[in-house]
Each structure stands twice: as C-alpha cells, then as structure tokens.
Amino acid sequence: MSAPDGGSAGAGTPGALDPHLWPSSAEVDAAGVLHLGGVGADRLVAEHGSPLYVLDEGDFRARARRFVQAFTDAFAAVGTEVDVYYAGKALLTVAVARWAHEEGLRIDTATGGELAVALRAGIPGPHIGLHGNNKSDDELTAALAAGVGRVVLDSADEVPRVAAAAAATGSRAPVMVRVTTGVHAGGHEYISTAHEDQKFGLSVAGGQAMEVLEAVAAHPDLDLVGIHSHIGSQILDPSGFEVAADKILRLRAELAGRTGDLVPEVDLGGGYGIAYLPGERPVDPAEIAGRVAEVVGRTCADLGTPLPRISIEPGRAVVGPAGVTLYTVGTVKQVRTGDAAVPERTYVSVDGGMSDNLRPALYGARYHAQVVSRRTGTEAVPARVVGKHCESGDVVVRDVQLPGEVRRGDVLAVPATGAYGRSMASNYNMVPRPPVVAVRAGTSRVLVRRETVEDLLGLDQG
C-alpha cells in the first residue's frame, strides 16, 4: 500500500494505510486518491454521492474463507467438525448473505427481517439460525416454516411458545438454549453479554440454564440440538473464549448425567475483535481457533465425553475491515479549546454523522479518518470529525490528526465501518440513509440504493 503526503494515520507514518484497518485492496495513487477494489474514492463519490458505504467484495470473501479454514483445520486436529455462521446483525443484505454462503458460511439472524433477507438470498433453511431475546409468534412461525436449522431459545417463556409453533406447523423444532457463563468480555458494558445481570440467555450459576435444558430435552415437540454461548463483542483476548468453552462442555456433561443424552453441538458464539485505530491488532482466526480447539479437546478428554460439533458466529471480524465510509467535507472551523494540551482544534463537519454510524455516540467507539481525494502537504493538526445532526454528541471521529489545509469538498474516508454502520443507521433529522456499494476488480455496483426524501415522505400518511 502506498501512502499519500500529509494527513495522519494517528500512530506511525503520516498518511500511511495501516493494513489492519483497510480492505486488502486499498491503495493510494500518486495524486493522493484512495482506491478500493480498484475504484478511486473520488469516482465513487461522483457516481454514487456521499455519505457512502463502500464494501470490498473480495476482502469480505477472503475473510470469510479464512475463518472457515482456520476453524475447520483446528478442530479437525482434535477430532471434530465446525460450522461457521455469519452473524448477519453486523451487516446483512441479499448480496452479502450470498457471498457468505458461497464461501462456506451459514447465516445467523436475530429478527424476522434478517430472516427474510437470508431467505430472499436463497439461503437454505437448514443453514439459517434464528436468535432473539423477544421473538414474536410470527417470527417463530416463519422460522419453522422455512425449516431453519436451529432456533436459539433465550428464556423459559420460549419453551412452550416454540413448542406450540412447532405443533402448529407439523414439525419438531430444532432448538439450542443460550446460556450465560459469567465470563465477561467485550469493549463496553453494552456489548459484554455473558454476565448474569443483562437481558440475554439463562444463567448457568443460577440454575436457570439447567432447568430450561431439561425442559427442552423432555418436550416431544422440541429437538435439543445444542447449547449456545456468546460472551460479548470486540474481544481481543482469546482467553475468554477458552474459559467459556470449558464451562459449556462441563454443563453439557452434567446435562447428560441428568437426561442420559449428550447434546450433539456447542455454539461458542462470536465477538472476535478488529482494529479500529492505527497500531491496533485484530484477533487472528488461526490463533484463536487453535487455542479454543485445544481447550475443547482437553476438556472432553477430562470429562470422558465425545467431542461435540462446534459452531461459531463471526460478523464484525468478516465484514468490519471490508467496509469504508466516504464523506464529503463541509464546514471547517478552528475552535479554541481552553485546554493547554490542545489549545486549538480543527472541527471538520461532514455530510453524514450519527445517522450513518451510531457507534461513537452509543459506545464511545473510536475510529480513524483520512483525506483521500487529493495529495496534501501541510502539517497535520488536531482535529475532530463531526456530523451534521443537531446533537453535540454527533461525533464521527473524536481525535485524529488531519492536514491543516483540509477544506470543503475534500473526500474523507473512515475505515473499519463495514460492521454496524448501515445496520444501525437511522433517519434522525429526516436524513436519508446512504447506499451500500460493492467494489471489485475496478467496478462498483449498488447493493442497497440510497434512500430519498420521497422514501421518507412516502411513509408519512399525513
């Protein structure tokens, strides 16, 4: 990857493209223009407008294959098989679902809407899972009618409801039970999901998990296919997965002692972290697969139980680094901060904001930004990239070094936005949501078109 003059990647060489942040195809030409999938950022904005979600199809596919290969190899070495589910909540479109499935992944959905997208993409029902802590009767009926491979139960309340839906559709529902192991992992309280005092799953320590597992195992309309665990998101330390795997396997063995049957599958969830800032390092799929496989093999040997089939659910780690958001710079102004450490900061306003990337406002998530439409030559200055919404918290990138000459009309790129940008997008301040455009081999195509004001007005019945 080449580097433009000026700008800043935060830590390291000014203007450099940190390979952990950007799609593998990203490069900068002699004029300072970023190219993604062989298409220049200036051309992309000229053709599709901004803000714009750009998704590198080749990069997405390569990351999907890497997860499948890493986990397949690691678990084959200890004597079992793996299914990799793409966690659709990160970003799900018809094309993205097809890419994932073509690369050997199944699709994990969390709502009826995500299920509908997966089905529209032609994903076979047995290769789809349905999650959710508050599934409606319609969602359950739709999932069972589609023949999904598993419905992940999240509460005792769902046992009779899923059984009733199964009886109504003349089927026996394949279910997993989501349990909370007490393993705390993730970058923020809101994305750490395995502690007991939160909305997901059933507590192992509190005994709720075992009660529901036994109830499901005894129900004639339910087929208990496995135990599910998800410990959080944006996890960079594999040790949490190792501890959780050990706990789930011991729960599986205890359940077998009570019912006489070993569930055939254990799902260890997802949450694999990525790099968001220069200098950060993402989780390596091969490393984490090897470490977790070793724990699974050793624990099952200690317990004297056969190995289960394993499943995992990467989402962010597949699509996050494959996506870049492009903005056009509007107002630029210098603000005296009153802070001796940073007495003056350049505020760079762009034509999007919290409506296309909610994570900074919701989680305090940190991102990087670069000017990518021209070569710049001035010294970098402390800057803050902000949106156009009527909120002081509408910040896209809180702290970044940008060229002192940044100006109206520049194209600004924010990398590592493939996950949760479009899927969390809103129409706050009645701003239409940006399109999703795929790039590959020098061409671009629209996966999801840009919303228009007419779309918004069309929902308003007056």
LOKOL-900372 format. One record per residue (C-alpha): residue number from 1; x, y, z. Coordinates in nm, 4 decimals. Layout:
N
  num         X         Y         Z
  NUM         X         Y         Z
...
This chain:
462
  num         X         Y         Z
    1    0.0000    0.0000    0.0000
    2    0.1290    0.3429   -0.0893
    3    0.0915    0.6475    0.1327
    4   -0.0231    0.9999    0.0460
    5    0.1590    1.3016    0.1779
    6    0.0076    1.4880    0.4694
    7   -0.2860    1.3670    0.6749
    8   -0.2213    1.1243    0.9544
    9   -0.2794    0.7675    1.0485
   10   -0.2563    0.8627    1.4149
   11    0.0332    0.6495    1.5338
   12    0.3015    0.5811    1.2763
   13    0.3779    0.7368    0.9380
   14    0.1530    1.0290    0.8390
   15   -0.0878    0.9229    0.5650
   16    0.0069    0.5548    0.5759
   17   -0.2636    0.2947    0.5249
   18   -0.2435    0.0594    0.8182
   19   -0.3225   -0.2822    0.6624
   20   -0.5224   -0.3876    0.9678
   21   -0.7695   -0.1007    0.9204
   22   -0.8350   -0.1050    0.5481
   23   -0.9563   -0.3620    0.2944
   24   -0.6734   -0.5590    0.1374
   25   -0.7256   -0.3847   -0.1975
   26   -0.6831   -0.0334   -0.0533
   27   -0.4066    0.1739   -0.2084
   28   -0.3325    0.5397   -0.2713
   29   -0.2185    0.6655   -0.6103
   30    0.0357    0.9370   -0.6898
   31   -0.2363    1.2038   -0.6746
   32   -0.3253    1.1024   -0.3197
   33   -0.6532    0.9348   -0.4155
   34   -0.7607    0.6225   -0.2266
   35   -0.8625    0.3262   -0.4418
   36   -1.0826    0.0455   -0.3103
   37   -1.1291   -0.2645   -0.5209
   38   -0.9554   -0.0747   -0.7992
   39   -1.2035    0.2161   -0.7905
   40   -1.1000    0.5680   -0.6828
   41   -1.2766    0.7326   -0.3911
   42   -1.3336    1.0465   -0.5996
   43   -1.5011    0.8396   -0.8709
   44   -1.7152    0.6548   -0.6183
   45   -1.8446    0.9787   -0.4685
   46   -1.9013    1.1292   -0.8134
   47   -2.1071    0.8268   -0.9225
   48   -2.2892    0.7393   -0.6022
   49   -2.2807    1.0518   -0.3867
   50   -2.1901    1.0742   -0.0206
   51   -2.2085    0.9647    0.2526
   52   -2.1376    0.6268    0.1009
   53   -2.0787    0.2804    0.2454
   54   -1.8197    0.1022    0.0299
   55   -1.7791   -0.2728    0.0689
   56   -1.4844   -0.4610   -0.0808
   57   -1.6367   -0.7886   -0.2029
   58   -1.3030   -0.9640   -0.2479
   59   -1.1881   -0.8680    0.1006
   60   -1.5154   -0.9873    0.2570
   61   -1.4915   -1.3211    0.0795
   62   -1.1283   -1.3698    0.1781
   63   -1.2014   -1.3037    0.5462
   64   -1.4960   -1.5443    0.5358
   65   -1.2771   -1.8169    0.3860
   66   -1.0074   -1.7503    0.6445
   67   -1.2468   -1.8171    0.9320
   68   -1.3811   -2.1347    0.7732
   69   -1.0334   -2.2690    0.7019
   70   -0.8831   -2.1744    1.0384
   71   -1.1576   -2.3309    1.2482
   72   -1.2013   -2.6332    1.0232
   73   -0.8310   -2.7136    1.0451
   74   -0.8017   -2.6512    1.4187
   75   -1.0990   -2.8651    1.5175
   76   -1.0167   -3.1390    1.2691
   77   -0.6887   -3.1712    1.4565
   78   -0.8765   -3.2606    1.7772
   79   -1.1323   -3.4778    1.6013
   80   -1.4494   -3.2812    1.5348
   81   -1.6187   -3.0545    1.2806
   82   -1.7209   -2.6879    1.2740
   83   -1.9996   -2.4799    1.1245
   84   -1.9265   -2.1101    1.0783
   85   -2.2301   -1.8812    1.0881
   86   -2.2057   -1.5266    0.9595
   87   -2.3651   -1.3000    1.2222
   88   -2.6000   -1.1046    0.9993
   89   -2.6630   -0.8294    1.2539
   90   -2.3248   -0.6798    1.1573
   91   -2.4434   -0.6133    0.8008
   92   -2.6972   -0.8145    0.6079
   93   -2.8038   -0.7566    0.2507
   94   -2.9134   -1.0103   -0.0071
   95   -2.5725   -0.9952   -0.1772
   96   -2.3770   -1.0150    0.1491
   97   -2.5756   -1.3217    0.2568
   98   -2.4998   -1.4871   -0.0777
   99   -2.1286   -1.4050   -0.0561
  100   -2.1087   -1.5552    0.2910
  101   -2.2913   -1.8715    0.1914
  102   -2.0869   -1.9124   -0.1265
  103   -1.7726   -1.9029    0.0889
  104   -1.8994   -2.1817    0.3145
  105   -2.0720   -1.9881    0.5945
  106   -2.4230   -2.0312    0.7264
  107   -2.6320   -1.7295    0.8287
  108   -2.7279   -1.6283    1.1815
  109   -3.0304   -1.3996    1.2057
  110   -3.1740   -1.2111    1.5036
  111   -3.5117   -1.0891    1.3738
  112   -3.7819   -1.1725    1.1236
  113   -3.6442   -0.9033    0.8959
  114   -3.2964   -1.0580    0.8896
  115   -3.4558   -1.3994    0.8333
  116   -3.6472   -1.2569    0.5360
  117   -3.3246   -1.1194    0.3840
  118   -3.1489   -1.4563    0.4209
  119   -3.4424   -1.6349    0.2588
  120   -3.4573   -1.3770   -0.0218
  121   -3.0886   -1.4502   -0.0817
  122   -3.1761   -1.8166   -0.1359
  123   -3.0031   -1.9485    0.1762
  124   -3.1404   -2.2971    0.2532
  125   -3.3456   -2.3078    0.5739
  126   -3.1215   -2.5662    0.7437
  127   -2.8287   -2.3244    0.7026
  128   -3.0058   -2.0432    0.8904
  129   -3.0311   -1.9872    1.2647
  130   -3.2732   -1.7578    1.4463
  131   -3.1716   -1.5713    1.7616
  132   -3.3511   -1.3069    1.9654
  133   -3.4459   -1.2413    2.3251
  134   -3.8060   -1.1489    2.2389
  135   -3.9119   -1.3406    1.9296
  136   -4.2683   -1.2813    1.8173
  137   -4.5059   -1.5655    1.7362
  138   -4.4915   -1.4595    1.3707
  139   -4.1103   -1.4794    1.3724
  140   -4.1162   -1.8263    1.5264
  141   -4.3766   -1.9489    1.2787
  142   -4.1828   -1.8042    0.9839
  143   -3.8584   -1.9641    1.1019
  144   -4.0104   -2.3086    1.1465
  145   -4.1996   -2.2829    0.8171
  146   -3.8685   -2.2057    0.6479
  147   -3.7119   -2.5132    0.8093
  148   -3.4353   -2.3257    0.9891
  149   -3.1578   -2.5388    1.1310
  150   -3.1989   -2.4022    1.4810
  151   -3.3980   -2.1626    1.6944
  152   -3.1911   -2.0328    1.9850
  153   -3.4070   -2.0146    2.2975
  154   -3.3346   -1.7241    2.5290
  155   -3.5804   -1.7780    2.8145
  156   -3.8064   -2.0322    2.9831
  157   -4.1034   -1.8481    2.8348
  158   -3.9995   -1.9565    2.4874
  159   -4.0171   -2.3298    2.5559
  160   -4.3973   -2.3646    2.5335
  161   -4.4210   -2.0945    2.2641
  162   -4.1746   -2.2632    2.0301
  163   -4.3336   -2.5999    2.1006
  164   -4.6767   -2.4585    2.0105
  165   -4.5409   -2.3097    1.6885
  166   -4.3806   -2.6433    1.6033
  167   -4.7052   -2.8298    1.6632
  168   -4.8942   -2.5759    1.4502
  169   -4.6533   -2.6221    1.1587
  170   -4.6436   -3.0001    1.1977
  171   -4.2734   -3.0035    1.2726
  172   -4.0367   -3.0817    1.5564
  173   -3.8429   -2.7658    1.6299
  174   -3.4603   -2.7886    1.6400
  175   -3.3530   -2.5669    1.9297
  176   -3.0451   -2.4556    2.1159
  177   -3.0515   -2.2925    2.4585
  178   -2.8468   -1.9774    2.5110
  179   -2.6730   -1.9739    2.8472
  180   -2.4687   -1.7128    3.0320
  181   -2.1423   -1.8449    3.1672
  182   -2.0391   -1.5498    3.3843
  183   -1.7417   -1.4821    3.1550
  184   -1.7234   -1.1055    3.0997
  185   -1.5692   -0.9953    2.7705
  186   -1.6034   -0.7089    2.5267
  187   -1.5097   -0.3465    2.4838
  188   -1.8104   -0.1847    2.6551
  189   -2.0777   -0.2766    2.9090
  190   -2.3400   -0.2760    2.6319
  191   -2.1556   -0.5390    2.4274
  192   -2.0445   -0.7674    2.7098
  193   -2.3174   -1.0285    2.7055
  194   -2.2273   -1.3235    2.9300
  195   -2.2615   -1.1676    3.2744
  196   -2.5797   -1.2574    3.4604
  197   -2.7401   -0.9128    3.5066
  198   -2.8471   -0.8478    3.1473
  199   -3.1181   -0.9455    2.9033
  200   -2.9611   -1.2351    2.7119
  201   -2.9583   -1.6034    2.7969
  202   -3.0059   -1.8170    3.1063
  203   -2.7658   -1.8264    3.3990
  204   -2.5542   -2.1361    3.4479
  205   -2.4599   -2.0362    3.8023
  206   -2.8188   -1.9560    3.8951
  207   -2.9519   -2.2912    3.7759
  208   -3.1899   -2.1445    3.5171
  209   -2.9911   -2.2859    3.2267
  210   -3.0161   -2.6436    3.3525
  211   -3.3890   -2.6119    3.4229
  212   -3.4632   -2.4996    3.0686
  213   -3.2261   -2.7519    2.9114
  214   -3.4021   -3.0341    3.0956
  215   -3.7446   -2.8978    2.9988
  216   -3.6470   -2.8840    2.6317
  217   -3.4909   -3.2308    2.6393
  218   -3.8144   -3.3744    2.7774
  219   -4.0516   -3.1998    2.5337
  220   -4.1818   -3.4161    2.2471
  221   -4.2151   -3.1192    2.0071
  222   -3.8616   -2.9926    2.0621
  223   -3.5295   -3.1347    1.9493
  224   -3.2437   -3.0120    2.1698
  225   -2.9604   -2.9844    1.9196
  226   -2.7140   -2.7874    2.1310
  227   -2.6061   -2.5351    2.3907
  228   -2.5243   -2.1790    2.2898
  229   -2.2943   -1.9211    2.4495
  230   -2.1947   -1.5705    2.3420
  231   -1.9667   -1.3783    2.5761
  232   -1.9511   -1.0354    2.4133
  233   -1.8240   -0.8330    2.1196
  234   -1.4998   -0.6697    2.0069
  235   -1.2987   -0.9241    2.2080
  236   -0.9228   -0.9135    2.1503
  237   -0.8137   -1.1614    2.4199
  238   -0.8888   -1.5273    2.3319
  239   -0.8766   -1.6393    2.6963
  240   -1.2443   -1.5546    2.7474
  241   -1.3437   -1.8000    2.4765
  242   -1.1293   -2.0703    2.6362
  243   -1.2924   -2.0282    2.9788
  244   -1.6421   -2.0179    2.8298
  245   -1.5801   -2.3319    2.6235
  246   -1.4703   -2.5228    2.9321
  247   -1.7818   -2.4127    3.1245
  248   -2.0203   -2.5070    2.8441
  249   -1.8667   -2.8501    2.7965
  250   -1.8980   -2.9209    3.1682
  251   -2.2614   -2.8096    3.1582
  252   -2.3154   -3.0434    2.8625
  253   -2.1701   -3.3348    3.0569
  254   -2.3820   -3.2531    3.3628
  255   -2.6946   -3.2408    3.1476
  256   -2.6093   -3.5818    3.0020
  257   -2.5810   -3.7185    3.3528
  258   -2.9347   -3.5990    3.4218
  259   -3.1032   -3.6915    3.0925
  260   -2.8870   -3.9720    2.9573
  261   -2.8200   -3.7865    2.6290
  262   -2.5304   -3.5677    2.5159
  263   -2.6359   -3.2722    2.3046
  264   -2.4579   -3.3005    1.9694
  265   -2.3485   -2.9387    1.9254
  266   -2.1960   -2.6486    2.1178
  267   -2.2014   -2.2951    1.9797
  268   -1.9271   -2.0709    2.1154
  269   -2.0652   -1.7512    1.9624
  270   -1.8637   -1.4730    1.8068
  271   -1.7380   -1.1326    1.9107
  272   -1.3914   -1.1525    1.7553
  273   -1.2332   -0.8081    1.7692
  274   -1.0940   -0.5985    1.4844
  275   -0.8607   -0.2997    1.4624
  276   -1.0225    0.0433    1.4581
  277   -0.7180    0.2639    1.5137
  278   -0.3680    0.2631    1.3643
  279   -0.1411    0.0365    1.5632
  280   -0.4203   -0.1895    1.6917
  281   -0.4076   -0.5573    1.6060
  282   -0.7149   -0.7734    1.5377
  283   -0.7738   -1.1260    1.6583
  284   -0.6040   -1.3823    1.4335
  285   -0.8562   -1.6550    1.3369
  286   -0.5939   -1.9295    1.3306
  287   -0.4621   -1.8399    1.6759
  288   -0.7998   -1.8277    1.8440
  289   -0.9207   -2.1408    1.6653
  290   -0.6156   -2.3332    1.7789
  291   -0.6434   -2.2219    2.1386
  292   -1.0159   -2.2939    2.1681
  293   -0.9854   -2.6293    1.9907
  294   -0.7146   -2.7334    2.2340
  295   -0.9418   -2.6496    2.5301
  296   -1.2356   -2.8349    2.3767
  297   -1.0271   -3.1450    2.3118
  298   -0.8667   -3.1431    2.6557
  299   -1.1900   -3.0782    2.8463
  300   -1.3818   -3.3529    2.6670
  301   -1.0958   -3.5932    2.7361
  302   -1.1023   -3.4990    3.1061
  303   -1.4789   -3.5483    3.1190
  304   -1.4725   -3.8692    2.9170
  305   -1.7350   -3.7327    2.6755
  306   -1.7332   -3.7459    2.2951
  307   -1.6471   -3.4211    2.1213
  308   -1.9468   -3.2128    2.0113
  309   -1.9808   -3.0482    1.6747
  310   -1.8763   -2.6840    1.7208
  311   -2.0256   -2.3712    1.5717
  312   -1.9081   -2.0093    1.5837
  313   -2.0581   -1.6778    1.4694
  314   -1.8152   -1.4144    1.3359
  315   -1.9759   -1.0994    1.1976
  316   -1.7731   -0.7864    1.2618
  317   -1.4451   -0.9740    1.2001
  318   -1.5622   -1.0693    0.8492
  319   -1.7321   -0.7512    0.7311
  320   -1.5868   -0.4742    0.9518
  321   -1.2485   -0.4245    0.7829
  322   -1.4045   -0.4840    0.4387
  323   -1.6054   -0.1618    0.4678
  324   -1.5099    0.2053    0.4374
  325   -1.7420    0.5054    0.4716
  326   -1.6784    0.8015    0.2433
  327   -1.7917    1.1524    0.3380
  328   -1.7634    1.4945    0.1778
  329   -1.6226    1.7717    0.3959
  330   -1.8402    2.0780    0.4525
  331   -1.7780    2.3394    0.7204
  332   -1.4253    2.3571    0.8646
  333   -1.3538    2.5765    1.1631
  334   -1.0893    2.6255    1.4297
  335   -1.2071    2.6158    1.7898
  336   -1.0072    2.7461    2.0867
  337   -1.0494    2.4739    2.3457
  338   -0.9141    2.6368    2.6611
  339   -0.7092    2.3214    2.7113
  340   -0.3353    2.3824    2.7445
  341   -0.2587    2.0399    2.5985
  342   -0.4618    2.1058    2.2800
  343   -0.5275    2.4839    2.2710
  344   -0.6887    2.4750    1.9255
  345   -0.8763    2.2004    1.7416
  346   -0.9997    2.1901    1.3836
  347   -1.3628    2.0818    1.3612
  348   -1.4333    1.9111    1.0302
  349   -1.8027    1.8726    0.9537
  350   -1.9097    1.6035    0.7083
  351   -2.2353    1.5306    0.5273
  352   -2.3300    1.2367    0.7499
  353   -2.2800    1.1572    1.1172
  354   -2.4563    0.9615    1.3870
  355   -2.7339    0.8598    1.1476
  356   -2.4877    0.6504    0.9456
  357   -2.2526    0.5487    1.2306
  358   -2.4171    0.5375    1.5715
  359   -2.1346    0.3541    1.7487
  360   -1.9330    0.6606    1.8615
  361   -2.2429    0.8103    2.0272
  362   -2.3712    0.4774    2.1612
  363   -2.0484    0.3137    2.2788
  364   -1.7887    0.5881    2.2663
  365   -1.6356    0.3869    1.9803
  366   -1.3175    0.5309    1.8320
  367   -1.2387    0.5491    1.4601
  368   -0.9723    0.6840    1.2280
  369   -1.0146    0.9197    0.9294
  370   -0.8054    1.0354    0.6337
  371   -0.8390    1.2807    0.3467
  372   -0.8420    1.0525    0.0413
  373   -0.9287    1.2679   -0.2615
  374   -0.6000    1.4550   -0.3118
  375   -0.2406    1.4847   -0.2050
  376   -0.1957    1.7211    0.0868
  377    0.1237    1.8835    0.2011
  378    0.0631    2.0752    0.5191
  379    0.1460    1.9634    0.8688
  380   -0.1193    1.7605    1.0471
  381   -0.3222    1.9301    1.3208
  382   -0.5504    1.8022    1.5998
  383   -0.8958    1.7556    1.4501
  384   -1.2413    1.6243    1.5305
  385   -1.4727    1.4913    1.2605
  386   -1.8349    1.5746    1.3364
  387   -2.1664    1.5176    1.1651
  388   -2.4494    1.7430    1.0524
  389   -2.7065    1.6420    1.3156
  390   -2.8492    1.8619    1.5895
  391   -2.6592    1.6890    1.8693
  392   -2.3334    1.7903    2.0355
  393   -2.2606    1.4184    2.0638
  394   -2.2770    1.3781    1.6860
  395   -1.9089    1.2891    1.6551
  396   -1.7706    1.0577    1.3873
  397   -1.4039    1.0610    1.4942
  398   -1.3263    1.2299    1.8249
  399   -0.9478    1.2634    1.7972
  400   -0.7499    1.2432    1.4751
  401   -0.4657    1.4238    1.3027
  402   -0.5743    1.5755    0.9692
  403   -0.3953    1.8085    0.7254
  404   -0.4103    2.1722    0.8302
  405   -0.5345    2.2565    0.4810
  406   -0.8398    2.0249    0.4961
  407   -1.1183    2.2085    0.3150
  408   -1.4742    2.1984    0.1888
  409   -1.5171    1.9391   -0.0861
  410   -1.2441    1.7020    0.0315
  411   -1.3424    1.3362    0.0486
  412   -1.2818    1.1893    0.3921
  413   -1.2639    0.8131    0.4480
  414   -1.3366    0.6323    0.7748
  415   -1.2146    0.2708    0.7628
  416   -1.3357   -0.0376    0.9508
  417   -1.7008    0.0632    0.9177
  418   -1.8369   -0.2440    0.7410
  419   -1.9979   -0.3673    1.0621
  420   -2.2863   -0.1881    1.2337
  421   -2.2751    0.1314    1.0271
  422   -2.5551    0.0523    0.7833
  423   -2.7262   -0.1970    1.0146
  424   -2.7639    0.0652    1.2919
  425   -2.8351    0.3561    1.0579
  426   -3.1348    0.5818    1.1190
  427   -3.3241    0.8714    0.9653
  428   -3.2523    1.1102    1.2516
  429   -3.3260    1.4685    1.1451
  430   -3.5013    1.3089    0.8441
  431   -3.1691    1.2314    0.6753
  432   -3.1957    0.9518    0.4149
  433   -2.9699    0.6533    0.4772
  434   -2.6651    0.6109    0.2498
  435   -2.6348    0.3363   -0.0107
  436   -2.4157    0.0282    0.0141
  437   -2.1889   -0.0062   -0.2886
  438   -1.9701   -0.3083   -0.3593
  439   -1.6343   -0.2735   -0.5335
  440   -1.4329   -0.5408   -0.7067
  441   -1.1880   -0.5569   -0.9986
  442   -1.2211   -0.1902   -1.0904
  443   -1.6001   -0.1775   -1.0916
  444   -1.8710   -0.0745   -0.8463
  445   -2.2333   -0.1809   -0.8089
  446   -2.5140   -0.0769   -0.5788
  447   -2.6223   -0.3430   -0.3283
  448   -2.8655   -0.1202   -0.1365
  449   -2.9737    0.2052   -0.3006
  450   -2.9637    0.5432   -0.1323
  451   -3.2849    0.6445    0.0396
  452   -3.4521    0.9609   -0.0821
  453   -3.6661    1.2256    0.0824
  454   -3.9513    1.0828   -0.1243
  455   -3.8968    0.7468    0.0503
  456   -3.9310    0.9159    0.3878
  457   -4.2366    1.1151    0.2885
  458   -4.3918    0.8024    0.1415
  459   -4.4138    0.6509    0.4904
  460   -4.5906    0.9550    0.6311
  461   -4.9665    0.9093    0.5927
  462   -5.0452    1.2672    0.6848
